[in-house]
């Protein structure tokens, strides 16, 4: 059952239009009743094992560990079906939608992994699927668009605003309002109006539960010194953190996308020092939001589409403000460097989102004693990003060759 109610101290809540009140109330009542049922749990757990491929491994990255000076384990969500952690939540919510009698699912996606996971879950369960995706993100993630369409989903471009995740959520919400009787809104991250942060946390908590059990089995019952995950909205991170929040000796470290640096204005840092992020309400809940002096939502930037969002999930805001978690930042360049390092050390190419977690772990390792033990969540694999990665790595090589020639 959900560990939290509508509020995480002063964060969270349910800020919605009156037209959304009935479907949100229906969801809240249905969720708590349905996930408590033995039949739901048996089916969900069976599909996690036999369809998603759980448990995902906890891999000791020995070569990478020698480079860091700490013992680094990788939680391999990149090996889950569809290539990322998103399937845990998408499958759980699709089963919930089916149990509620909904015949149609709408969802939003940024990097495309939530869209792919939702399309897969809906194909499996025979539910109509409509995915909203920012036009810019569709261009950056063309492979994932093809995957969604191949599985029968309708992919609708969000052409307003910055043409990214924020705009896709707006369009998905409008669709839900217009078709609430037959449609379920399958939100992909740990934000939005209550009960969505609790729902997503619940379905992603499998990451932390497995990681804790696996680490204890490999390390004589011990706990890790730190766990690290990238944070856009924050679903993969809260999934990992959930098993360790009540263990104060375990450092919780989230990593935001610093883009081209906070001073540039081209970033997605919600926990920064620039004053650009303040308490605000966006798309259903209250948390830290990137906004200008007039309260208008600022455009964000990251090479990782899944981290390109103006708000951070409410539980992350709570964890940061009460000092339980720390949040580092990684620039585009640092993420690419970390991706190259892990790829060459371990033969594991992370998604650009996960590369931010790797970059954060490199920074964190410098603050930890030698031999400290950490878990890094590899939330997705890099297949979807190969076009971007190839271009950026080629640019780096060309710049290096040019510098050497001088």
BAKOL-371289 format. One record per residue (C-alpha): x, y, z; residue in three letters. Coordinates in steps of 0.02 Angstrom, whole numbers, always signed. Example, Ala and Ser with C-alpha at 12.3 -4.5 7.8 and 13.67 -1.06 7.14 Angstrom:
2
> u v w vexgu
> +615 -225 +390 ALA
> +684 -53 +357 SER
//
This chain:
406
> u v w vexgu
> +0 +0 +0 UNK
> +58 +179 -26 UNK
> +173 +243 +110 UNK
> +119 +424 +90 UNK
> -41 +523 +78 UNK
> -77 +674 -32 UNK
> +60 +779 +51 UNK
> +247 +762 +75 UNK
> +261 +900 +205 UNK
> +218 +1055 +101 UNK
> +239 +965 -66 UNK
> +117 +864 -169 UNK
> -71 +886 -155 UNK
> -199 +882 -294 UNK
> -216 +1042 -394 UNK
> -338 +998 -532 UNK
> -480 +1071 -633 UNK
> -654 +1031 -570 UNK
> -683 +923 -724 UNK
> -542 +807 -667 UNK
> -606 +785 -489 UNK
> -721 +636 -527 UNK
> -592 +531 -621 UNK
> -456 +570 -493 UNK
> -573 +523 -351 UNK
> -619 +363 -443 UNK
> -435 +322 -467 UNK
> -394 +352 -284 UNK
> -533 +237 -222 UNK
> -500 +104 -353 UNK
> -311 +100 -331 UNK
> -311 +66 -145 UNK
> -445 -67 -162 UNK
> -375 -156 -315 UNK
> -191 -168 -267 UNK
> -241 -241 -99 UNK
> -324 -388 -186 UNK
> -233 -554 -194 UNK
> -285 -584 -375 UNK
> -207 -419 -432 UNK
> -46 -453 -338 UNK
> -30 -630 -405 UNK
> -53 -573 -584 UNK
> +62 -422 -568 UNK
> +202 -521 -484 UNK
> +188 -660 -613 UNK
> +203 -536 -756 UNK
> +351 -449 -674 UNK
> +440 -616 -672 UNK
> +386 -695 -835 UNK
> +356 -541 -946 UNK
> +468 -403 -878 UNK
> +609 -523 -833 UNK
> +629 -478 -649 UNK
> +733 -488 -546 UNK
> +853 -378 -641 UNK
> +1035 -411 -593 UNK
> +1143 -313 -473 UNK
> +1310 -311 -563 UNK
> +1477 -275 -479 UNK
> +1568 -158 -599 UNK
> +1746 -209 -555 UNK
> +1840 -109 -686 UNK
> +1735 +46 -656 UNK
> +1757 +22 -468 UNK
> +1946 +28 -485 UNK
> +1931 +191 -578 UNK
> +1818 +267 -443 UNK
> +1908 +200 -290 UNK
> +1744 +134 -220 UNK
> +1651 -29 -245 UNK
> +1514 +9 -371 UNK
> +1365 -103 -405 UNK
> +1247 -69 -550 UNK
> +1061 -103 -533 UNK
> +1022 -162 -708 UNK
> +852 -91 -752 UNK
> +920 -79 -929 UNK
> +893 -267 -940 UNK
> +706 -258 -903 UNK
> +588 -287 -1050 UNK
> +577 -130 -1160 UNK
> +747 -73 -1096 UNK
> +708 +32 -942 UNK
> +628 +40 -771 UNK
> +471 +117 -847 UNK
> +391 -54 -879 UNK
> +370 -85 -690 UNK
> +249 +60 -673 UNK
> +170 +50 -846 UNK
> +123 -131 -824 UNK
> +56 -103 -648 UNK
> -52 +44 -701 UNK
> -113 -43 -859 UNK
> -173 -188 -750 UNK
> -256 -60 -637 UNK
> -342 +20 -787 UNK
> -404 -149 -845 UNK
> -471 -189 -671 UNK
> -562 -21 -671 UNK
> -647 -66 -835 UNK
> -558 +66 -940 UNK
> -545 +22 -1124 UNK
> -420 +157 -1173 UNK
> -256 +222 -1102 UNK
> -173 +390 -1133 UNK
> +4 +429 -1079 UNK
> +142 +555 -1102 UNK
> +325 +521 -1138 UNK
> +487 +619 -1151 UNK
> +631 +501 -1186 UNK
> +506 +379 -1259 UNK
> +540 +239 -1135 UNK
> +378 +267 -1039 UNK
> +286 +272 -1204 UNK
> +366 +110 -1261 UNK
> +328 +26 -1094 UNK
> +148 +85 -1099 UNK
> +127 +28 -1278 UNK
> +196 -144 -1231 UNK
> +83 -161 -1079 UNK
> -71 -108 -1178 UNK
> -29 -228 -1320 UNK
> -13 -369 -1193 UNK
> -180 -329 -1111 UNK
> -275 -281 -1269 UNK
> -306 -98 -1221 UNK
> -312 +46 -1345 UNK
> -158 +157 -1320 UNK
> -127 +340 -1363 UNK
> +43 +418 -1324 UNK
> +75 +605 -1323 UNK
> +254 +657 -1357 UNK
> +335 +826 -1386 UNK
> +379 +854 -1568 UNK
> +560 +892 -1522 UNK
> +570 +731 -1422 UNK
> +494 +633 -1566 UNK
> +634 +695 -1677 UNK
> +767 +653 -1546 UNK
> +692 +483 -1507 UNK
> +632 +425 -1677 UNK
> +676 +243 -1640 UNK
> +561 +239 -1489 UNK
> +421 +318 -1591 UNK
> +438 +175 -1715 UNK
> +434 +48 -1573 UNK
> +275 +121 -1500 UNK
> +187 +122 -1668 UNK
> +244 -56 -1706 UNK
> +157 -113 -1546 UNK
> -5 -31 -1600 UNK
> +2 +135 -1507 UNK
> -53 +298 -1585 UNK
> +85 +428 -1559 UNK
> +21 +607 -1559 UNK
> +147 +751 -1571 UNK
> +133 +892 -1444 UNK
> +169 +1045 -1551 UNK
> +141 +1184 -1425 UNK
> +262 +1268 -1305 UNK
> +436 +1194 -1299 UNK
> +374 +1034 -1385 UNK
> +443 +927 -1244 UNK
> +378 +825 -1096 UNK
> +285 +969 -1011 UNK
> +182 +998 -1167 UNK
> +149 +813 -1193 UNK
> +78 +804 -1015 UNK
> -36 +952 -1051 UNK
> -106 +867 -1206 UNK
> -129 +700 -1117 UNK
> -224 +785 -975 UNK
> -339 +872 -1099 UNK
> -375 +704 -1181 UNK
> -413 +626 -1012 UNK
> -536 +765 -967 UNK
> -628 +739 -1132 UNK
> -640 +549 -1117 UNK
> -635 +513 -930 UNK
> -774 +383 -934 UNK
> -679 +262 -1045 UNK
> -498 +320 -1026 UNK
> -361 +294 -897 UNK
> -217 +418 -886 UNK
> -56 +320 -861 UNK
> +66 +446 -786 UNK
> +248 +397 -800 UNK
> +338 +489 -661 UNK
> +321 +516 -473 UNK
> +227 +680 -485 UNK
> +56 +746 -537 UNK
> -100 +754 -428 UNK
> -123 +631 -285 UNK
> -129 +481 -294 UNK
> -5 +473 -440 UNK
> +156 +504 -342 UNK
> +106 +364 -223 UNK
> +54 +248 -365 UNK
> +215 +270 -462 UNK
> +320 +253 -304 UNK
> +229 +91 -263 UNK
> +256 +10 -432 UNK
> +438 +67 -443 UNK
> +481 +14 -265 UNK
> +524 -157 -336 UNK
> +691 -81 -388 UNK
> +741 -37 -210 UNK
> +674 -198 -134 UNK
> +773 -305 -255 UNK
> +930 -199 -242 UNK
> +929 -208 -52 UNK
> +905 -397 -50 UNK
> +1035 -427 -185 UNK
> +1164 -314 -104 UNK
> +1140 -398 +65 UNK
> +1164 -569 -16 UNK
> +1327 -513 -98 UNK
> +1394 -412 +49 UNK
> +1359 -522 +201 UNK
> +1198 -437 +250 UNK
> +1268 -260 +242 UNK
> +1186 -102 +177 UNK
> +1268 +6 +43 UNK
> +1352 +167 +93 UNK
> +1259 +262 -42 UNK
> +1132 +238 -182 UNK
> +1133 +349 -337 UNK
> +1002 +382 -471 UNK
> +961 +516 -599 UNK
> +812 +629 -562 UNK
> +696 +706 -691 UNK
> +523 +688 -619 UNK
> +603 +557 -509 UNK
> +521 +386 -532 UNK
> +676 +277 -548 UNK
> +761 +369 -405 UNK
> +614 +358 -285 UNK
> +598 +174 -330 UNK
> +778 +143 -277 UNK
> +774 +261 -128 UNK
> +614 +188 -57 UNK
> +701 +36 +19 UNK
> +833 +143 +106 UNK
> +743 +301 +165 UNK
> +726 +232 +340 UNK
> +912 +184 +347 UNK
> +1001 +348 +390 UNK
> +1173 +272 +366 UNK
> +1136 +251 +179 UNK
> +1165 +411 +80 UNK
> +1030 +447 -49 UNK
> +1100 +540 -198 UNK
> +996 +606 -342 UNK
> +1074 +682 -498 UNK
> +991 +820 -598 UNK
> +1028 +874 -776 UNK
> +1138 +1030 -775 UNK
> +1134 +1044 -965 UNK
> +1258 +1176 -1017 UNK
> +1277 +1239 -839 UNK
> +1164 +1332 -718 UNK
> +1234 +1502 -765 UNK
> +1190 +1473 -949 UNK
> +1004 +1455 -913 UNK
> +1006 +1298 -1022 UNK
> +977 +1166 -890 UNK
> +847 +1068 -791 UNK
> +908 +1103 -613 UNK
> +766 +1119 -487 UNK
> +879 +1113 -334 UNK
> +1002 +1247 -390 UNK
> +1069 +1410 -319 UNK
> +1017 +1528 -459 UNK
> +846 +1570 -388 UNK
> +763 +1510 -548 UNK
> +675 +1369 -455 UNK
> +541 +1408 -326 UNK
> +392 +1326 -245 UNK
> +252 +1318 -371 UNK
> +109 +1216 -442 UNK
> +126 +1126 -608 UNK
> +17 +994 -687 UNK
> -71 +941 -529 UNK
> +49 +955 -382 UNK
> +158 +1075 -283 UNK
> +346 +1061 -285 UNK
> +501 +1153 -344 UNK
> +473 +1223 -519 UNK
> +587 +1316 -638 UNK
> +497 +1482 -666 UNK
> +534 +1663 -706 UNK
> +497 +1814 -597 UNK
> +317 +1816 -661 UNK
> +288 +1633 -618 UNK
> +293 +1578 -800 UNK
> +368 +1405 -827 UNK
> +543 +1415 -897 UNK
> +606 +1311 -1041 UNK
> +724 +1172 -991 UNK
> +871 +1088 -1075 UNK
> +961 +922 -1066 UNK
> +1036 +802 -1191 UNK
> +931 +672 -1098 UNK
> +747 +697 -1145 UNK
> +688 +604 -990 UNK
> +770 +733 -876 UNK
> +706 +884 -972 UNK
> +566 +937 -854 UNK
> +531 +1095 -756 UNK
> +468 +1013 -596 UNK
> +539 +882 -478 UNK
> +427 +755 -392 UNK
> +357 +806 -221 UNK
> +439 +668 -120 UNK
> +610 +718 -188 UNK
> +574 +897 -135 UNK
> +533 +834 +40 UNK
> +689 +724 +49 UNK
> +798 +869 -5 UNK
> +722 +996 +113 UNK
> +730 +883 +265 UNK
> +910 +838 +226 UNK
> +880 +653 +199 UNK
> +940 +656 +18 UNK
> +1068 +759 -75 UNK
> +1053 +811 -257 UNK
> +1203 +836 -369 UNK
> +1205 +898 -548 UNK
> +1290 +834 -704 UNK
> +1314 +934 -864 UNK
> +1287 +866 -1038 UNK
> +1475 +851 -1057 UNK
> +1497 +761 -891 UNK
> +1359 +638 -935 UNK
> +1438 +597 -1103 UNK
> +1609 +573 -1021 UNK
> +1531 +458 -891 UNK
> +1440 +360 -1027 UNK
> +1601 +334 -1123 UNK
> +1693 +280 -966 UNK
> +1564 +151 -913 UNK
> +1548 +86 -1091 UNK
> +1735 +59 -1107 UNK
> +1760 -9 -931 UNK
> +1613 -128 -924 UNK
> +1538 -150 -1098 UNK
> +1376 -73 -1034 UNK
> +1306 +76 -1129 UNK
> +1183 +169 -1017 UNK
> +1043 +282 -1075 UNK
> +1086 +467 -1073 UNK
> +974 +485 -920 UNK
> +1068 +348 -828 UNK
> +1234 +423 -883 UNK
> +1192 +571 -770 UNK
> +1182 +449 -623 UNK
> +1351 +378 -672 UNK
> +1424 +555 -680 UNK
> +1350 +593 -509 UNK
> +1425 +433 -439 UNK
> +1597 +487 -502 UNK
> +1578 +651 -406 UNK
> +1509 +566 -251 UNK
> +1651 +439 -247 UNK
> +1775 +580 -217 UNK
> +1684 +620 -54 UNK
> +1675 +441 +8 UNK
> +1811 +342 +97 UNK
> +1910 +219 -9 UNK
> +1821 +54 -23 UNK
> +1648 +125 +10 UNK
> +1508 +25 -72 UNK
> +1377 +107 -182 UNK
> +1232 +60 -296 UNK
> +1203 +156 -458 UNK
> +1035 +136 -543 UNK
> +1058 +106 -729 UNK
> +879 +154 -765 UNK
> +886 +121 -953 UNK
> +998 +62 -1093 UNK
> +1078 +174 -1223 UNK
> +1007 +96 -1381 UNK
> +877 +234 -1397 UNK
> +1011 +369 -1386 UNK
> +1139 +299 -1508 UNK
> +1111 +432 -1640 UNK
> +1137 +571 -1513 UNK
> +1281 +481 -1429 UNK
> +1369 +448 -1594 UNK
> +1355 +629 -1645 UNK
> +1416 +696 -1477 UNK
> +1559 +573 -1463 UNK
> +1611 +612 -1642 UNK
> +1607 +798 -1603 UNK
> +1717 +769 -1450 UNK
> +1843 +668 -1552 UNK
> +1849 +800 -1688 UNK
> +1876 +938 -1559 UNK
> +2017 +838 -1481 UNK
> +2100 +809 -1649 UNK
> +2085 +993 -1690 UNK
> +2165 +1042 -1524 UNK
> +2307 +918 -1552 UNK
> +2341 +989 -1725 UNK
> +2368 +1160 -1645 UNK
//
